[in-house]
Amino acid sequence: MILSVTGSYGTGSSAVADLIKEFDNVSCVDRTEIRILYDPDGISDLEYNLIENPNRHNTSHAIKRFLRMAEMLDHVFFVKRYSRDIGPRFMDYTRQYIDDITDVKYKGIWHYDIYEKGKLYYFVDSIYRHLRIILHERLNLPLGRATILPKAEMAYLGVTNEEKFLKATKNYVSKILKDLNKDEKEYVLIDQIVPTSNIQRYMRYFDDDIRVIIVERDPRDIFLLSKELWDNRVVPAEDVETFCAWYRWTRNLLKNYESNKNILIIRFEDMIYQYEQTKKKIITHYRLKDINHINKRTYFKPELSAGNTKLWEKYQNHEKDIHVIEHLLPEYCYDYTQVSDEYRVNRDKHKIF
C-alpha cells in the first residue's frame, strides 16, 4: 500500500514521516519530495494537454516540457536527484512512458520552439528572418532556412483516449514506486507525492491503494518561523495581512475531503499534545498495526517537538502581528486551553520542522 503525507508548507508533515519510520514494515522516502504528478509540466499537465484540451501543437509541447522536467529531476550534472532515490532506470521508465502515451512521432518545428529558447534567441531569430527577406529582395539571394532553429525537432502527437493515458500512467508510476521501495516492505511512505489540493485527481494515477494524511499547523507558528528562522520567500510573511490572505487561500483548497476515506487531516499540535490519540488515528488510517511500531519515540519525540509550538512566547516582538492573525484566522489557531503542563520545555532547544 502507498502512504503519503503532505502539507501546505511548513506544517510539520515530516513529523508524520518520523513517526512512520518507527514501524518495521514501512519503507520511508522522505529525502526527496516526489512531485512529478502535480508540479507544473508534470503528469497532470500532460493529462490536460493530451486528454482534456488536445490539439496538434500543445500535446507535443507538453510532452517535450515533461521530458525536460524529468531530465532535471533525474540529475543536474553530477548532482543526482531521482537517479539517487528512484534509481538509474528512472529515465528509461520515462522514455517508455512517453512512447506509451504517443500516437505519432515526427520531425517538426513551430513558433513555441523559439519562445522556449528565451528572449535573446527570439531576438536574434527575428533579425535573421528580416535579413533573409531583405537580402533576397535586394540581392536576389536564396531565401534559405526560415529560422535559425535546427531543421526540425522531435514532435509528438499524444494519445487522446483517457483510459489509455491512465493505464500508461499507472504503469509508469508503479515502476517508480517499486524502485522507491528498495527494502520491498509491505508499505511505502512517500513525502509529498500528492499535494494538499485536488487529491482525487492524482489518486487516479496509482494502480495501488493510496492513503493520504494532510498535516495542518497553527498559522501563528508558521508566520513566526517564516519571519525568524526560514527564508520567507515562499511564505509571504513581510506583511501579516497578506500572510493571512495567503493562509486562508491555501486552506480553502482543503475543503470537501471529509467524505473521502483515503484522506485524513490532522493537526501538528495534536501529534504532540494528544500523542496517543493522534497516533491511533494515523495507524488506523494507514492500516498499520501497533505490533510493528518497534522503535517508539526514536524519531518522533513529542516532548521535544513541543518546543516548536507557541513560538510567540519566545519571539515576543511580534505581538501585534499575532493579534492580527488571531483576529483574521481564529478557526485555524490551536486551542491550548486544554493542554496540560506536561510539556513545559526549554524553547531554546526546540526542533524545527
MILUM-589820 format. One line per 8 residues: their letters; for each residue x, y, z of N, C-alpha, C. Coordinates in steps of 0.05 Angstrom, whole numbers, plus 5000, padded with zeros to 4 digits. Layout:
REM residues N
A> X Y Z X Y Z X Y Z  ...;
This chain:
REM residues 353
MILSVTGS> 5017 4976 5000 5000 5000 5000 5018 5025 5000  5008 5046 4986 5023 5071 4985 5012 5089 5006  5030 5100 5022 5023 5120 5042 5036 5147 5035  5021 5168 5039 5033 5194 5033 5025 5214 5055  5043 5233 5060 5038 5254 5079 5045 5280 5064  5028 5300 5068 5032 5325 5054 5023 5349 5071  5031 5373 5063 5023 5397 5077 5026 5421 5059  5018 5444 5070 5018 5469 5054 5042 5486 5060;
YGTGSSAV> 5064 5475 5065 5090 5487 5070 5093 5494 5100  5112 5481 5112 5120 5486 5139 5100 5476 5160  5082 5458 5153 5061 5450 5171 5070 5427 5189  5093 5415 5184 5103 5394 5201 5097 5366 5191  5094 5363 5165 5088 5336 5154 5111 5317 5159  5135 5328 5163 5158 5310 5169 5154 5296 5195  5138 5307 5213 5133 5294 5239 5119 5267 5234  5100 5266 5216 5087 5241 5209 5107 5221 5197;
ADLIKEFD> 5124 5231 5179 5144 5214 5167 5162 5203 5189  5170 5219 5208 5187 5210 5230 5173 5188 5246  5147 5192 5252 5132 5172 5266 5131 5146 5251  5126 5147 5225 5123 5123 5210 5149 5108 5206  5172 5122 5208 5198 5109 5206 5201 5089 5229  5186 5093 5250 5189 5075 5273 5175 5048 5270  5162 5044 5247 5149 5019 5241 5168 5002 5224  5169 4976 5230 5188 4959 5216 5179 4948 5189;
NVSCVDRT> 5154 4954 5182 5143 4943 5156 5137 4966 5136  5150 4989 5140 5146 5012 5123 5173 5022 5112  5175 5025 5086 5197 5039 5074 5190 5069 5072  5207 5086 5082 5201 5115 5082 5219 5129 5062  5206 5144 5044 5220 5160 5024 5215 5189 5031  5233 5202 5045 5229 5230 5053 5253 5247 5048  5274 5235 5036 5297 5251 5030 5292 5270 5006  5276 5260 4987 5269 5276 4963 5239 5276 4961;
EIRILYDP> 5227 5299 4955 5198 5301 4950 5193 5292 4921  5176 5272 4918 5170 5262 4891 5144 5276 4882  5148 5297 4866 5126 5315 4859 5119 5314 4830  5127 5293 4816 5124 5292 4787 5095 5290 4778  5077 5283 4795 5049 5281 4788 5036 5308 4783  5043 5327 4800 5027 5352 4801 5042 5378 4797  5068 5378 4798 5083 5403 4792 5078 5412 4764  5081 5438 4758 5079 5447 4730 5096 5430 4711;
DGISDLEY> 5085 5423 4688 5097 5406 4668 5097 5377 4676  5084 5370 4698 5083 5342 4707 5061 5326 4694  5054 5304 4706 5035 5285 4694 5007 5298 4691  4999 5313 4711 4972 5326 4710 4971 5346 4686  4992 5361 4681 4993 5378 4658 4992 5362 4632  5005 5339 4632 5004 5321 4609 4975 5313 4604  4961 5305 4624 4933 5297 4621 4916 5320 4610  4920 5344 4620 4905 5366 4610 4910 5370 4580;
NLIENPNR> 4935 5370 4572 4941 5376 4544 4936 5353 4525  4937 5329 4534 4932 5306 4517 4903 5297 4517  4890 5298 4540 4863 5287 4542 4841 5309 4543  4846 5329 4559 4824 5349 4564 4824 5371 4544  4847 5378 4533 4849 5401 4514 4869 5395 4492  4866 5373 4477 4887 5366 4458 4885 5383 4432  4908 5390 4421 4910 5399 4393 4938 5391 4383  4942 5396 4358 4966 5384 4345 4992 5397 4356;
HNTSHAIK> 4990 5420 4369 5015 5432 4379 5018 5429 4409  4997 5433 4425 5002 5433 4454 5008 5405 4465  4999 5384 4452 5006 5357 4461 5037 5353 4459  5048 5361 4436 5076 5359 4432 5092 5376 4452  5082 5401 4455 5096 5419 4473 5096 5408 4502  5073 5397 4510 5071 5387 4538 5090 5363 4542  5091 5345 4522 5109 5322 4524 5138 5330 4525  5146 5350 4509 5174 5359 4509 5181 5372 4536;
RFLRMAEM> 5162 5387 4547 5167 5400 4573 5169 5379 4595  5152 5359 4593 5153 5337 4613 5180 5323 4612  5190 5317 4588 5216 5304 4585 5238 5322 4597  5236 5348 4591 5257 5366 4602 5256 5367 4632  5232 5367 4644 5230 5367 4673 5241 5341 4684  5234 5318 4672 5244 5293 4682 5274 5291 4681  5286 5302 4660 5316 5302 4659 5328 5319 4682  5315 5341 4688 5324 5358 4711 5321 5343 4737;
LDHVFFVK> 5298 5330 4740 5293 5315 4765 5312 5291 4768  5320 5279 4746 5338 5256 4747 5365 5264 4758  5377 5284 4746 5403 5294 4757 5409 5320 4743  5426 5336 4756 5436 5361 4744 5466 5359 4745  5479 5355 4721 5507 5350 4720 5514 5326 4738  5531 5330 4758 5539 5307 4775 5521 5305 4800  5502 5323 4803 5484 5322 4827 5460 5303 4821  5460 5281 4834 5438 5261 4830 5414 5269 4846;
RYSRDIGP> 5391 5265 4834 5366 5270 4849 5348 5245 4847  5330 5244 4828 5314 5219 4825 5331 5195 4819  5353 5199 4805 5370 5177 4798 5383 5165 4823  5384 5181 4845 5394 5171 4870 5372 5156 4886  5348 5167 4887 5327 5156 4904 5310 5135 4890  5304 5140 4864 5289 5120 4849 5308 5099 4837  5330 5109 4825 5349 5091 4814 5356 5099 4785  5375 5085 4773 5386 5092 4747 5366 5088 4724;
RFMDYTRQ> 5344 5074 4729 5325 5068 4708 5303 5088 4705  5304 5110 4721 5282 5129 4720 5277 5140 4692  5299 5148 4678 5295 5160 4652 5287 5139 4631  5295 5114 4635 5286 5092 4618 5256 5089 4621  5246 5090 4646 5217 5088 4650 5203 5112 4637  5215 5135 4639 5203 5159 4629 5201 5158 4599  5222 5150 4585 5221 5148 4556 5201 5127 4547  5199 5105 4561 5179 5085 4554 5151 5096 4559;
YIDDITDV> 5147 5111 4580 5121 5124 4585 5113 5142 4563  5132 5158 4553 5126 5176 4531 5118 5161 4506  5132 5139 4501 5124 5122 4478 5096 5111 4482  5089 5104 4506 5062 5093 4512 5040 5113 4509  5046 5139 4512 5024 5159 4510 5027 5175 4484  5042 5165 4465 5046 5179 4440 5035 5162 4417  5018 5174 4400 5008 5160 4377 5026 5163 4353  5038 5187 4349 5054 5193 4326 5078 5210 4334;
KYKGIWHY> 5102 5203 4324 5126 5219 4326 5134 5229 4299  5144 5253 4297 5154 5264 4272 5172 5287 4277  5187 5295 4257 5205 5318 4259 5190 5343 4250  5190 5363 4267 5176 5388 4260 5183 5410 4280  5176 5435 4272 5180 5458 4290 5156 5476 4289  5153 5493 4309 5133 5514 4309 5143 5537 4327  5128 5559 4328 5140 5583 4340 5146 5580 4370  5132 5562 4384 5138 5559 4412 5165 5547 4417;
DIYEKGKL> 5175 5532 4397 5203 5522 4400 5223 5545 4402  5216 5567 4389 5233 5591 4391 5229 5605 4418  5203 5608 4426 5197 5620 4452 5212 5606 4475  5213 5580 4473 5224 5564 4495 5254 5570 4498  5267 5580 4478 5296 5584 4479 5303 5612 4490  5282 5628 4496 5287 5653 4510 5287 5678 4492  5287 5701 4504 5283 5726 4490 5307 5732 4471  5332 5727 4480 5355 5733 4464 5354 5716 4438;
YYFVDSIY> 5348 5691 4441 5346 5673 4418 5324 5683 4399  5301 5691 4410 5279 5701 4394 5287 5726 4380  5301 5744 4393 5310 5769 4381 5329 5764 4358  5349 5746 4362 5368 5740 4341 5354 5727 4317  5335 5709 4323 5320 5696 4302 5303 5716 4286  5292 5736 4300 5276 5757 4286 5293 5773 4267  5317 5780 4276 5336 5795 4259 5343 5778 4234  5349 5752 4239 5356 5734 4217 5333 5733 4196;
RHLRIILH> 5308 5730 4206 5286 5727 4188 5281 5752 4171  5286 5776 4183 5283 5800 4168 5306 5804 4148  5330 5797 4156 5353 5800 4139 5351 5782 4114  5341 5757 4118 5339 5739 4095 5320 5749 4074  5298 5762 4083 5279 5774 4064 5292 5798 4049  5305 5815 4065 5318 5838 4052 5339 5830 4032  5356 5811 4040 5377 5801 4021 5366 5788 3997  5343 5774 4001 5330 5761 3978 5319 5782 3959;
ERLNLPLG> 5306 5802 3969 5293 5822 3953 5313 5841 3939  5335 5848 3953 5353 5868 3942 5376 5855 3926  5385 5832 3935 5408 5819 3922 5401 5793 3908  5375 5786 3909 5365 5762 3896 5379 5737 3907  5387 5738 3933 5399 5714 3945 5377 5694 3952  5384 5668 3953 5364 5648 3961 5354 5654 3989  5329 5648 3993 5316 5653 4019 5329 5637 4041  5336 5612 4035 5348 5595 4055 5328 5587 4076;
RATILPKA> 5338 5578 4099 5320 5569 4120 5305 5592 4132  5280 5587 4142 5263 5607 4152 5270 5615 4181  5286 5600 4194 5293 5605 4222 5320 5594 4228  5333 5605 4250 5359 5594 4258 5356 5569 4274  5331 5561 4280 5326 5536 4294 5338 5512 4277  5345 5491 4290 5352 5467 4275 5329 5460 4256  5335 5445 4235 5315 5439 4214 5289 5429 4226  5291 5413 4246 5267 5402 4259 5274 5390 4286;
EMAYLGVT> 5255 5390 4303 5258 5377 4329 5237 5354 4330  5242 5336 4349 5222 5314 4352 5196 5326 4362  5174 5319 4348 5148 5328 4356 5131 5303 4362  5110 5308 4378 5094 5285 4388 5064 5291 4385  5049 5272 4376 5020 5273 4377 5012 5252 4398  5002 5262 4420 4996 5245 4443 4969 5230 4440  4966 5210 4456 4941 5195 4457 4919 5214 4466  4895 5210 4457 4872 5226 4465 4851 5209 4480;
NEEKFLKA> 4858 5185 4486 4839 5167 4500 4847 5166 4529  4828 5173 4547 4834 5175 4575 4842 5148 4587  4828 5127 4579 4834 5101 4590 4862 5092 4584  4870 5097 4559 4898 5090 4551 4918 5107 4566  4912 5133 4569 4931 5150 4584 4934 5141 4613  4912 5135 4626 4913 5127 4654 4927 5100 4657  4922 5082 4639 4935 5056 4640 4966 5059 4639  4975 5076 4620 5004 5081 4617 5015 5095 4641;
TKNYVSKI> 5000 5114 4652 5009 5129 4675 5011 5112 4699  4991 5095 4704 4992 5076 4727 5016 5058 4725  5022 5048 4701 5045 5030 4697 5071 5045 4703  5073 5070 4694 5097 5086 4698 5100 5092 4728  5079 5100 4741 5081 5107 4770 5087 5081 4786  5076 5059 4778 5081 5034 4793 5111 5026 4791  5123 5030 4768 5152 5024 4765 5168 5042 4784  5161 5067 4785 5175 5086 4803 5172 5078 4832;
LKDLNKDE> 5147 5071 4840 5142 5064 4868 5157 5038 4875  5158 5019 4857 5172 4994 4863 5201 4999 4868  5213 5017 4852 5242 5023 4856 5246 5040 4881  5227 5056 4889 5229 5071 4914 5228 5053 4938  5213 5031 4936 5210 5012 4959 5233 4992 4958  5257 5002 4963 5281 4986 4959 5283 4963 4978  5270 4965 5001 5271 4943 5021 5248 4924 5017  5231 4929 4997 5209 4911 4990 5191 4906 5014;
KEYVLIDQ> 5184 4927 5028 5167 4925 5052 5138 4926 5044  5121 4920 5064 5092 4918 5059 5081 4945 5051  5091 4967 5063 5082 4994 5058 5106 5011 5049  5099 5032 5034 5119 5052 5028 5107 5079 5032  5120 5096 5049 5111 5123 5054 5128 5142 5037  5114 5159 5022 5128 5178 5004 5118 5206 5011  5137 5223 5019 5131 5250 5026 5123 5266 5002  5099 5279 5003 5090 5299 4984 5086 5287 4956;
IVPTSNIQ> 5079 5261 4953 5075 5251 4926 5048 5261 4915  5030 5270 4932 5007 5285 4924 5006 5311 4939  4994 5332 4928 4992 5358 4942 4968 5358 4961  4963 5381 4973 4940 5383 4991 4914 5388 4976  4916 5397 4951 4892 5404 4936 4887 5384 4913  4861 5381 4906 4854 5365 4882 4865 5337 4884  4866 5326 4908 4879 5300 4911 4865 5278 4895  4838 5279 4893 4824 5258 4878 4834 5255 4850;
RYMRYFDD> 4842 5277 4838 4853 5276 4810 4878 5258 4809  4896 5262 4829 4922 5249 4828 4919 5220 4837  4899 5214 4853 4895 5186 4861 4890 5167 4838  4880 5178 4816 4874 5163 4792 4900 5153 4778  4923 5163 4786 4948 5156 4773 4961 5132 4787  4948 5121 4808 4960 5099 4823 4945 5073 4817  4960 5052 4813 4948 5026 4810 4941 5014 4837  4956 5021 4857 4952 5011 4884 4935 5030 4901;
DIRVIIVE> 4925 5021 4923 4910 5038 4941 4930 5058 4953  4921 5083 4957 4938 5103 4969 4923 5117 4991  4936 5120 5013 4925 5134 5037 4941 5159 5042  4927 5181 5045 4939 5208 5048 4933 5220 5075  4953 5232 5087 4949 5248 5111 4958 5277 5105  4941 5296 5110 4948 5324 5108 4953 5335 5136  4975 5348 5139 4982 5359 5166 4978 5389 5165  4963 5399 5185 4957 5427 5188 4972 5438 5213;
RDPRDIFL> 4975 5464 5214 4990 5476 5236 4981 5504 5242  4984 5512 5266 4976 5539 5275 4989 5561 5258  4973 5579 5246 4985 5599 5229 5004 5618 5244  5000 5621 5270 5018 5639 5285 5047 5628 5285  5049 5602 5288 5076 5590 5287 5088 5590 5259  5072 5585 5239 5083 5587 5212 5092 5615 5205  5077 5635 5213 5085 5663 5209 5112 5668 5223  5115 5661 5248 5139 5667 5263 5163 5650 5253;
LSKELWDN> 5158 5626 5245 5180 5610 5234 5191 5623 5208  5172 5633 5192 5180 5646 5167 5195 5672 5173  5185 5687 5193 5197 5713 5199 5225 5710 5212  5228 5690 5229 5251 5689 5247 5272 5668 5239  5263 5646 5226 5281 5624 5222 5284 5614 5193  5263 5618 5177 5264 5608 5149 5270 5631 5130  5278 5623 5106 5279 5642 5083 5250 5646 5075  5239 5669 5080 5210 5673 5077 5201 5681 5049;
RVVPAEDV> 5217 5673 5029 5208 5679 5002 5186 5660 4993  5181 5639 5007 5159 5621 5000 5133 5629 5014  5135 5633 5040 5112 5643 5056 5113 5673 5056  5092 5687 5048 5092 5716 5047 5088 5728 5075  5110 5730 5090 5108 5739 5117 5117 5768 5121  5123 5782 5099 5131 5810 5102 5109 5827 5114  5084 5821 5106 5061 5836 5116 5041 5815 5127  5032 5820 5152 5016 5800 5165 4989 5796 5152;
ETFCAWYR> 4977 5817 5141 4951 5814 5128 4953 5798 5102  4975 5803 5087 4980 5786 5064 4984 5757 5071  4999 5753 5093 5002 5725 5103 4976 5712 5109  4958 5726 5122 4932 5715 5129 4916 5708 5105  4917 5726 5085 4903 5721 5059 4914 5696 5046  4941 5694 5045 4954 5671 5034 4946 5645 5049  4946 5646 5075 4940 5623 5091 4911 5613 5086  4892 5632 5086 4864 5625 5082 4860 5614 5054;
WTRNLLKN> 4873 5626 5034 4870 5617 5006 4880 5588 5004  4903 5582 5015 4913 5554 5013 4896 5535 5028  4884 5543 5050 4867 5525 5066 4840 5521 5053  4831 5540 5038 4805 5537 5024 4806 5514 5004  4831 5507 4995 4834 5485 4976 4830 5458 4989  4829 5457 5016 4827 5432 5030 4798 5423 5036  4779 5439 5027 4752 5433 5034 4742 5408 5019  4721 5397 5030 4706 5374 5017 4722 5348 5017;
YESNKNIL> 4740 5345 5037 4754 5319 5040 4742 5301 5061  4722 5312 5076 4711 5297 5099 4700 5270 5091  4689 5268 5067 4676 5243 5059 4695 5223 5045  4719 5231 5041 4739 5214 5027 4754 5197 5048  4749 5171 5049 4761 5154 5069 4791 5151 5065  4802 5159 5042 4830 5156 5037 4846 5181 5046  4832 5201 5055 4845 5226 5063 4839 5233 5092  4860 5238 5108 4856 5246 5136 4871 5272 5141;
IIRFEDMI> 4858 5291 5154 4871 5316 5161 4876 5316 5191  4901 5321 5199 4908 5322 5228 4922 5348 5234  4925 5354 5259 4939 5378 5268 4967 5369 5278  4987 5385 5270 5014 5380 5280 5014 5381 5311  5000 5400 5322 4999 5404 5351 4987 5379 5365  4967 5366 5352 4955 5343 5364 4975 5319 5365  4994 5318 5347 5014 5298 5348 5031 5300 5373  5032 5324 5384 5048 5329 5408 5031 5327 5433;
YQYEQTKK> 5009 5343 5434 4993 5346 5458 4972 5325 5461  4966 5310 5440 4948 5287 5441 4961 5264 5426  4985 5258 5435 5002 5239 5421 4988 5212 5417  4979 5199 5438 4968 5172 5436 4943 5171 5418  4925 5191 5423 4900 5191 5407 4906 5196 5377  4925 5214 5372 4931 5221 5344 4946 5198 5331  4964 5186 5345 4979 5163 5335 4959 5141 5327  4939 5137 5343 4919 5116 5337 4904 5123 5312;
KIITHYRL> 4897 5148 5308 4884 5157 5283 4901 5151 5259  4927 5158 5261 4946 5154 5239 4949 5125 5233  4953 5108 5253 4956 5080 5249 4931 5068 5236  4908 5076 5245 4883 5065 5234 4879 5074 5205  4885 5099 5200 4882 5109 5172 4901 5095 5153  4926 5092 5162 4946 5079 5144 4943 5048 5145  4925 5038 5161 4921 5009 5164 4946 4995 5173  4960 5008 5191 4984 4996 5204 4975 4981 5229;
KDINHINK> 4994 4967 5242 4989 4954 5267 5009 4962 5287  5000 4966 5312 5018 4975 5333 5040 4955 5339  5036 4930 5333 5056 4910 5337 5081 4915 5321  5078 4929 5298 5101 4936 5281 5115 4962 5290  5103 4975 5310 5115 5000 5320 5137 4993 5340  5160 4985 5330 5180 4973 5347 5201 4993 5357  5201 5017 5345 5221 5037 5352 5207 5062 5363  5190 5059 5382 5173 5081 5391 5190 5104 5402;
RTYFKPEL> 5182 5128 5393 5194 5153 5402 5224 5155 5397  5233 5141 5376 5262 5144 5369 5266 5165 5348  5247 5169 5330 5248 5190 5310 5231 5214 5317  5206 5208 5323 5188 5230 5331 5185 5230 5362  5194 5252 5374 5193 5255 5403 5176 5279 5410  5151 5274 5417 5133 5297 5422 5142 5316 5443  5156 5306 5463 5165 5324 5484 5186 5344 5474  5201 5337 5454 5219 5356 5441 5205 5374 5421;
SAGNTKLW> 5187 5362 5406 5173 5378 5386 5155 5399 5398  5148 5396 5424 5132 5416 5437 5146 5443 5437  5172 5442 5436 5187 5467 5435 5185 5482 5409  5172 5469 5390 5168 5482 5364 5139 5492 5361  5126 5496 5383 5099 5507 5383 5098 5531 5402  5077 5547 5399 5073 5571 5415 5098 5589 5414  5108 5593 5390 5133 5608 5387 5130 5638 5394  5106 5647 5396 5102 5675 5404 5111 5680 5432;
EKYQNHEK> 5114 5659 5448 5124 5662 5475 5154 5667 5475  5168 5659 5453 5196 5664 5450 5201 5690 5435  5186 5694 5413 5190 5717 5396 5168 5737 5403  5172 5752 5425 5151 5769 5434 5150 5796 5420  5169 5801 5402 5169 5826 5387 5149 5827 5365  5133 5806 5361 5113 5805 5340 5084 5804 5352  5081 5815 5375 5056 5813 5390 5032 5824 5373  5036 5847 5360 5015 5859 5344 5007 5841 5321;
DIHVIEHL> 5027 5830 5307 5022 5812 5285 5006 5787 5294  5014 5777 5317 5000 5753 5328 4970 5760 5333  4965 5783 5343 4937 5791 5348 4921 5793 5322  4934 5803 5301 4921 5805 5275 4914 5777 5265  4933 5758 5267 4928 5730 5259 4905 5718 5274  4905 5723 5300 4883 5712 5317 4856 5724 5310  4856 5749 5301 4831 5762 5292 4822 5752 5265  4841 5749 5246 4833 5742 5218 4831 5712 5213;
LPEYCYDY> 4845 5696 5229 4845 5667 5225 4838 5652 5251  4818 5660 5265 4813 5648 5291 4808 5618 5291  4795 5608 5269 4788 5580 5268 4812 5562 5263  4835 5573 5255 4858 5558 5249 4878 5558 5273  4874 5576 5292 4892 5578 5315 4886 5555 5335  4907 5542 5343 4904 5518 5361 4894 5527 5388  4876 5511 5399 4865 5516 5426 4883 5503 5447  4898 5520 5461 4916 5510 5482 4904 5508 5510;
TQVSDEYR> 4879 5515 5512 4867 5516 5539 4865 5489 5552  4864 5468 5535 4861 5440 5545 4888 5426 5547  4910 5440 5541 4936 5427 5542 4947 5427 5570  4957 5405 5580 4968 5403 5607 4995 5415 5609  5005 5417 5633 5032 5429 5638 5054 5409 5633  5047 5386 5622 5067 5364 5618 5089 5373 5599  5082 5391 5581 5101 5398 5560 5115 5425 5565  5124 5431 5589 5140 5454 5593 5168 5448 5584;
VNRDKHKI> 5178 5465 5565 5204 5458 5553 5221 5483 5552  5247 5478 5547 5266 5500 5542 5263 5507 5513  5253 5530 5507 5247 5537 5479 5272 5545 5464  5294 5545 5476 5319 5550 5462 5330 5524 5450  5317 5502 5455 5327 5476 5445 5305 5462 5428  5289 5477 5415 5267 5465 5401 5276 5454 5374  5262 5434 5364 5267 5422 5338 5250 5436 5317  5262 5443 5295 5247 5457 5274 5238 5437 5252;
F> 5213 5438 5245 5202 5422 5223 5197 5440 5199;
